[in-house]
Amino acid sequence: MTAHTKSECRKLLLAKRRAIKLDQRAFAAENAANLFAATQVFQQSQHIAAYYPTADEFDCLPLIKKIWEVKKNCYLPMLTSTLQLDFGSYQPDDTLHKNRYHIYEPTNTEKINIDLIDLVIIPLVGFDLQGNRLGMGAGYYDRTFGFLKHAIHKKCLLFGLAYEAQYFSTLPHDSWDVPLDGILTEEKVLIF
């Protein structure tokens, strides 16, 4: 691929993501959840933030079920007025509501201290092997986790969840972009 700007890359990668068939999506979600549950990163984490998938995003729900099965704490992002994310607890049978982007988030608005989170599973449009992530362009995750770029002792790990088809050889990135610590796909777990 020879796209040069984030918007060009986003357009190409969103088209690739939309082209993935429904049966492949279901298989990918289950396989990724099983792969990740077997990793040391997952097993050592007690407080895990995930996301509720929208449209054609990689389905995070099988991974959320794995979190619940092993009695770990699960959290979902909640939009704030400061264009950052808070995270609220998400348990089986909890009520969710749609935010202004029509993304489900906890109705329980009690937020967790972000310093308690061990692991964050992040949706994305594209990734490269240098840990760069291309999102939808709003910058919520970068603003929320920007402090990690300068952290001496980094407790919270950021993992992107994506289809193999979302790989891009070298993504454009800016100084404010927060790199991923790893990537989880339907085929593998990579730690950068």
C-alpha positions as CSV (number, residue, x, y, z in Angstrom):
1,M,0.0,0.0,0.0
2,T,1.3,3.4,-0.8
3,A,-0.9,5.9,1.1
4,H,0.9,8.8,2.7
5,T,-1.6,10.6,5.0
6,K,-3.6,9.3,7.9
7,S,-6.9,10.0,6.1
8,E,-5.7,8.1,3.0
9,C,-4.6,5.1,5.2
10,R,-7.9,5.3,7.2
11,K,-9.9,5.1,4.0
12,L,-8.0,2.1,2.6
13,L,-8.0,0.2,5.9
14,L,-11.7,0.9,6.7
15,A,-12.6,-0.6,3.3
16,K,-10.5,-3.7,4.0
17,R,-12.2,-4.1,7.4
18,R,-15.6,-3.7,6.0
19,A,-14.9,-6.4,3.4
20,I,-14.3,-9.1,6.0
21,K,-17.2,-11.6,5.9
22,L,-19.4,-12.3,8.9
23,D,-18.4,-15.9,9.4
24,Q,-14.7,-14.8,9.3
25,R,-15.5,-12.1,11.9
26,A,-17.0,-14.6,14.4
27,F,-14.1,-17.0,14.0
28,A,-11.6,-14.2,14.4
29,A,-13.2,-13.0,17.6
30,E,-13.3,-16.4,19.2
31,N,-9.8,-17.3,18.1
32,A,-8.3,-14.0,19.3
33,A,-10.0,-14.4,22.7
34,N,-8.6,-17.9,23.2
35,L,-5.1,-16.8,22.1
36,F,-5.0,-13.9,24.4
37,A,-6.4,-15.7,27.4
38,A,-3.4,-18.1,27.2
39,T,-0.9,-15.2,27.4
40,Q,1.0,-14.2,30.5
41,V,0.0,-10.6,29.9
42,F,-3.7,-11.5,30.2
43,Q,-3.2,-13.9,33.1
44,Q,-1.2,-11.4,35.2
45,S,-3.7,-8.6,34.6
46,Q,-6.6,-8.1,37.1
47,H,-8.1,-4.8,35.9
48,I,-8.8,-4.9,32.1
49,A,-10.4,-2.2,30.0
50,A,-12.0,-3.3,26.8
51,Y,-14.6,-1.8,24.4
52,Y,-18.0,-2.6,23.2
53,P,-17.7,-3.1,19.4
54,T,-19.6,-1.0,16.8
55,A,-20.4,-1.7,13.2
56,D,-17.5,-3.6,11.7
57,E,-15.0,-3.2,14.5
58,F,-13.2,-6.4,15.7
59,D,-15.7,-8.0,18.1
60,C,-14.3,-7.7,21.6
61,L,-17.2,-9.5,23.3
62,P,-15.7,-13.0,23.4
63,L,-12.6,-11.5,25.1
64,I,-14.9,-9.7,27.6
65,K,-16.5,-13.1,28.4
66,K,-13.0,-14.6,29.0
67,I,-12.3,-11.7,31.4
68,W,-15.6,-12.5,33.3
69,E,-15.0,-16.3,33.3
70,V,-11.7,-15.9,35.2
71,K,-13.2,-13.4,37.6
72,K,-11.1,-10.4,36.5
73,N,-12.5,-6.8,36.5
74,C,-13.7,-5.5,33.2
75,Y,-14.2,-1.9,32.3
76,L,-15.6,0.0,29.3
77,P,-14.7,3.5,28.1
78,M,-17.1,6.4,28.8
79,L,-16.8,9.8,27.0
80,T,-16.1,12.9,29.0
81,S,-16.7,16.6,28.3
82,T,-12.9,17.0,28.2
83,L,-12.5,14.7,25.1
84,Q,-10.9,12.1,27.1
85,L,-12.1,8.7,28.4
86,D,-13.1,7.5,31.8
87,F,-13.6,3.8,32.4
88,G,-16.6,2.3,34.2
89,S,-17.1,-1.2,35.5
90,Y,-18.8,-3.7,33.2
91,Q,-20.3,-6.9,34.6
92,P,-22.6,-9.5,33.0
93,D,-26.2,-8.2,32.8
94,D,-25.2,-4.5,33.3
95,T,-27.3,-2.0,31.5
96,L,-25.5,0.0,28.8
97,H,-26.5,3.2,26.9
98,K,-25.4,4.7,23.7
99,N,-23.2,7.8,23.8
100,R,-23.2,10.6,21.2
101,Y,-21.3,8.4,18.8
102,H,-23.8,5.6,19.3
103,I,-21.2,3.5,21.1
104,Y,-22.4,1.5,24.2
105,E,-20.9,2.5,27.5
106,P,-21.8,1.8,31.1
107,T,-24.9,3.4,32.6
108,N,-23.1,3.3,35.9
109,T,-21.1,6.5,35.7
110,E,-18.8,5.7,38.6
111,K,-15.4,5.7,37.1
112,I,-12.3,3.7,38.1
113,N,-9.0,5.4,38.8
114,I,-7.1,5.0,35.6
115,D,-3.9,4.1,37.6
116,L,-5.6,0.8,38.6
117,I,-5.9,-0.5,35.0
118,D,-3.4,-3.1,34.1
119,L,-4.3,-3.7,30.5
120,V,-6.4,-1.8,27.9
121,I,-7.8,-3.4,24.7
122,I,-8.2,-0.7,22.1
123,P,-10.1,-0.8,18.8
124,L,-8.3,0.4,15.8
125,V,-8.4,1.0,12.0
126,G,-4.8,0.0,11.3
127,F,-1.5,-1.0,12.9
128,D,2.1,-1.5,12.0
129,L,4.9,-3.5,13.6
130,Q,6.4,-0.4,15.2
131,G,3.5,-0.1,17.6
132,N,1.7,2.7,15.7
133,R,-2.1,2.6,15.8
134,L,-4.5,4.4,13.4
135,G,-7.8,5.1,15.0
136,M,-10.9,6.9,13.8
137,G,-9.2,10.3,14.2
138,A,-10.8,11.7,17.3
139,G,-7.8,11.2,19.6
140,Y,-9.6,10.0,22.7
141,Y,-7.2,7.2,23.5
142,D,-4.1,9.3,22.8
143,R,-5.4,12.1,25.1
144,T,-6.4,9.7,27.8
145,F,-3.1,7.7,27.8
146,G,-0.7,10.4,26.8
147,F,0.9,10.3,30.3
148,L,2.2,6.8,29.5
149,K,4.7,8.2,26.9
150,H,6.7,9.7,29.7
151,A,6.1,7.1,32.5
152,I,9.2,5.7,34.0
153,H,7.4,2.6,35.5
154,K,4.7,1.7,33.1
155,K,2.0,-0.4,34.7
156,C,-0.8,-0.1,32.1
157,L,-0.3,-1.9,28.8
158,L,-2.1,-0.9,25.6
159,F,-3.0,-3.7,23.2
160,G,-4.7,-3.1,19.9
161,L,-7.3,-5.6,18.7
162,A,-7.4,-6.0,15.0
163,Y,-7.8,-8.3,12.0
164,E,-4.6,-9.3,10.2
165,A,-6.1,-7.4,7.2
166,Q,-5.6,-4.2,9.2
167,Y,-1.9,-4.4,9.1
168,F,-0.1,-1.6,7.3
169,S,3.7,-1.7,6.7
170,T,4.4,1.8,8.0
171,L,1.6,4.0,9.3
172,P,2.0,7.8,9.5
173,H,2.1,9.1,13.1
174,D,2.3,12.3,15.0
175,S,4.2,13.3,18.1
176,W,1.1,13.1,20.3
177,D,0.2,9.5,19.2
178,V,0.6,7.0,22.0
179,P,2.2,3.7,20.8
180,L,0.8,0.3,21.5
181,D,2.6,-2.2,23.7
182,G,1.2,-5.1,21.6
183,I,-1.3,-6.2,19.1
184,L,-3.8,-9.1,19.2
185,T,-5.2,-10.5,15.9
186,E,-7.1,-13.6,15.0
187,E,-3.8,-15.3,14.3
188,K,-1.3,-14.0,16.9
189,V,-0.3,-11.9,19.8
190,L,2.6,-9.5,19.2
191,I,4.4,-7.6,21.9
192,F,6.4,-4.6,20.7
